[in-house]
């Protein structure tokens, strides 16, 4: 999508940016002071089309021009979501952004920095069941007389979670998680 920002809109945009020294993790971020998304990214509307746009994407567009089609993301080298300092922004791919995340040790979304899949309680961001509960689920199902749906209701998880547990597709980790019931 090609953007056309009027000079008035560009002035309006930069009026909502705090360039006070010392901001951000490295002290030289320019922070967007307009609206934010629930994930903490700055957001605004474009001048001519009145469409929502991330503030850092708008800053990139103002400073560098259009974002290359083969590099669809605008990434932060500073890792500060509200930063709109053009020198902290680079165009990249999802793979570029992931490499940057792993290189900086920000890979806390279920993977170690090495890319190894975290399993069990080490994957805290999406784990509701303890290792003992997983063992209990496998024992209950192996004894029979109870459906996966009933087990799911008892542990307050989706039936698909129980299915994956009893089939050994999830929570197979060192320390006996794949042991027989």
N, C-alpha and C positions, 0 to 999 in steps of 0.2 A: 504494500500500500504506500503510495507516495503522499508525503505530508507537505503541506504548505502552511508555514507559520508566518503570521503578519509580524511586522516589527513591534506593534503594540502588544501582541500576545507574548512575544519573546521577552519584552521588558516586564510584563506581568509575571511570567514564569520566573525570571531571575529575582524579582522582588520577593518571592517566596522561598528563597534559598539563603541559608545562614552560612556564611563563609568565615565565621569567627575562628581564628587559629585554636587548635587544641581539640577540635571535634573529631569524633570517630575513633576507631581502634588505633590508628596511627597518627592521629592529631592533625591531619590535613584533609579531612573529608569536608565536603560541602553538603550540609544536611537540608533535605527537602522539608519545608515547614507547612506544606499543604496537607491534603488528605492522605491517608494510608489504607492499604488493604489489611485484611485480618492477618495476613502473614507478615506484615510489617514493611512492605514495599511502598514507596511513595507512589501516588497515583494522581492524575489530573485529567482534564479533558483538553482535546486539541482545539486550536483556535478557530479553524474554518469548518471542520466537520462536527465538532462538539462530541467526539468519541473519546471514551476512556483510553488512557495510555499510561504506562508506568512512567514515573517522573525520570528515572534514569535513562529510559529509551528516548524520551523527549530531549533530554540534555545531550545525548549522543547525536541525535538527529540535528539539533541546532548547531552543534560544534563541528561534527564530522560530515554531515550530510546523510544520505540514505544508507540504510543497513544493507550490506551485501546479501543477495538472495541465498548464497551458499553458506552464510554465517548468520543464521536467523536470530540468535540470542544476543542480548547485550548483557555482559557479565561484569561483575565488580571484582577488581583485583584487590580491593580493600575489605571485601566481605561485609560491608556495611550497607544494609538494604535501603536506607534512605539517602545514601550518598549519591550526589549528582555531579561530582567533580569529573569533568571530561577526561582528565588524566588517569582516573581510576577505572575507566570503563573501556571494555574491549568487545568487539564483535566476535562471536564464536559459535560453535555447535554444542549440542548437548554433551557430546563426548569431551569437548574442550572444557566445558564447565565441570563435568565429573572429574576429569583429570586434575583440574585446579582444586576441587574440593578434597580429593584424596591426598594430593601433595601437601595441602595445608592442614591435614588432620581433622577436617570437618566432616568426615564420613561417619556420622553417627546414626544414619538411617538404616540400621540393620546390617552394616558391613564394617569390618575392620579396615584400617587404612590399606592393608594389603589386598582388599577386595574379597577376603574370605567371608562367606556368609555366616553371620552369627546365628546361633540356634539356642533354643531354650531361653532361660532367664537372662542370658547375655543380650538377647534381643529385646530389651525392656520396652522399647517404644511401642511395640504392638503385642506384647505378651500379657495375657490375663491369667494363665494357668501356671502353677508352680510345677516343678519336675515331679513332685509327689502326686499332684492331681492328675498329671498325664499318666503316671503309672497306675493310679486308681481307675482311670477311664479304661485303660487297656485291660485291666483285670476284670472290671465289671462286664465289659463287652465279651471277653473270652469265656466267662462263666455262663453267658447266655441269659435269656429270660428278660432282656431289656433292649429296647431299640436305641439306635444312635440318636434319634430325635428326642427320646426321653432323657438320655444322658446329657444331650445338649441343653435341654431345659433345666436340668438339675445344676449344671455348671454355668448356666447363663451365657452360652456361646452359640454360634451358628452351627447347625447340624453338619455343614461341610467341614468345619473344624474337627469335629469328632470323627468324621469319615477319614480325614487325612491322618489323624492320630492313630486310629485303629489299623489303618493300612500301612503305617510306618512311613508315610510320605512327609511328615513334619515331626519336629522335635527329635530327630535322630542325631544325637550328639555324643561326644565322649562322656563316659561316666554312666553308661548303662541305660540310656534313654531308649535304646532299641532292644532291650532285653525282653525275653518272654515274660508274660504275666505271671 
